[in-house]
Structures are given as structure tokens and as C-alpha cells.
Amino acid sequence: MHEIIKSVITGLIVSVKPIFNMNIFKINIIFIIILFTGINLSAQVFIDWNSEWTYFRGISEPSQPVNLWRGNEFNDSEWLKGNAPFRYGDGTGGTELSNMMNRYTTVYIRKHFTIGNTDDIDQLILNIDYDDGFVVWINGNEVAKRNVLNNYAYDSGATGSHEFGEIERFVFDKNDINLINGENIIAVQGFNVGRNSSDFYLGLKLEGKKFLPVTEGTVTCDIQSGFYKNPFTVKLTAGSPGETIKYTLDGSDPKTASNVLTGVSPVSVFIDPGSTAGGRGKTGAVVLRASTYKEGFAPGVATTRSYIFTADRKSVV
Ligand SMILES: [Ca+2]
């Protein structure tokens, strides 16, 4: 798991179609720039897919009152222990419920997870893999539900089918759920569509994420976008000397591109339509995008310049 997860929040597609009518050549350059507005997050895993849980087979209600088992105060020392996923008929590993088919439709699982300081997270992210329905509670409060009627009991069935492998992701704002410093409890009731169903599956992963502060300031570039005939050098300058600048020459996002180039401000960049630097193809358009970058911060907003080379038409085929 990478320490930094780049999360694409919104996508914007800009299509630019400059058409040059030359005496000798008619060049139709079509290039598409995909601009992503990214927000970087630092992540910590509270519960991984194959973690150990306590569990209870749904042959009766697991507690009286029936909702007691969902909260922190319930004593589950009598429950069985097993690793996720809880399943039969589908998947591998975990805890195989070989006696579930034709006997019971629900499985109850509980697990504590520790948050040292809730200020360290902004979002709680639940990834859940299930067949065929579920309800999830965190600290006794329902936070997510699929394929389950409003009135349900230990012997209820899911209201529809859902296949394992079709993982659903729920993103909760920290302020919308009642997280506490220290021990929190997640409780899940999994539902099969019927006793005679050929399969059942329940597994989940729980992560906390924190938005990184964005690096202040943007990169300045001393040559504006426009039409040019000859290659030239531009100077990229960050807010302060010595700051790292990441840039691309093919219009890709320097926050996420694998072919990103890195320099220390000020950075001189040779703009040449015939160059393949940064993994770009030889085209008549050099699209420069540059961001400031600092450890522990999200990259700054990218500065973009588009340089169109009318004199380089011979290299464009
Ligand atoms: Ca099923």
C-alpha cells in the first residue's frame, strides 16, 4: 500500500484542434489534454481484508436487546474468532462457513479498531465485498446498508442478489460518523439471499485518510503559450529557490504522471517539438505542465503552457 494515494476527484477533458493550412502541407494536429484536479491523501489501514474478527452464526439473535451486539459495551468473548472473508461457495481463504447452506442466512461479525487521534483523519473509507447484502454499524450507528429490508432479523434474507468481487466503496466524512479517540467498534451483519443459496461472502477493508495541505504557490514560466517556429528554453520558477518542480511535456498531469520530470527551482526546460524527453511523442505541440512539490504536502496547482510549432510540420506525420 502506498503511503500517498492520489485520488482523482474530478476530470476535465479539453480538446484542442488547431488546423494549419500551409502552402505545402496541410497539417491537422489533434491532441487531447486530459486535465485532472487531484487531491492527495495520506492513508492508514485500520482493518485489512484478511483481518481476524469475532463472529456469530445467525441461528438466533446474537444479543438481547437485539441491537446490543452492535456497540462497544457488548461482551463478545463467547463468539468465535476467524479471519475474513466469511464465506462459502465463492472466494478463497478466510473462514469457510461449511454449515451455513440450508441452515442460516445471516452472519454477525465485530472488530475493534484504534484511532489514536481522530484529528489525524478526514475521511473513513469502507470497501466491502459481499454476497448478498449487509448492514454496517460503527460505534452502534448504522452507516451503510445494501439489499436489506428495514425490518430484519437473524433469519432474514437479502432482498436481492449481489456477487462477491463487485466491491463497493463508501467514503464517510469524519464529521458524519461518531468516531472516538481510542477503541472504536465496527459491527456487520451479512445476509445471504436465501438458505439454499449456493454462495455467501463477507469481507471488508477500513481505511482512514487525511487530506494533505497543498504546496503554496504555483510555478511561473517565463514564456507564454503560443505559436513558435524554433525550439527555445523556458525557465520554471517555484515560489522559493530550491523547491522541487515536477513537470511533463506531453500534457499529462505532473501530480500523477509516471513519466514526470523533476528539477530544483529554477529549472531550465528545452522546448523542442522533435524531442522525446519525458516520454512525449514527436508532435508539433509541446504541452508543458509543472507543479511545485514538497514532502508531506500535496503538489501545487499545475501551471500549463501550450507551444505550437508551425515550422516543425515536417516532423509531424
Ligand atoms: Ca448468495
Residues whose N, C-alpha, C, O or C-beta is under 5 A from the ligand:
A	BS01	CA	D131 D132 N192 V193 S197 D199 F200
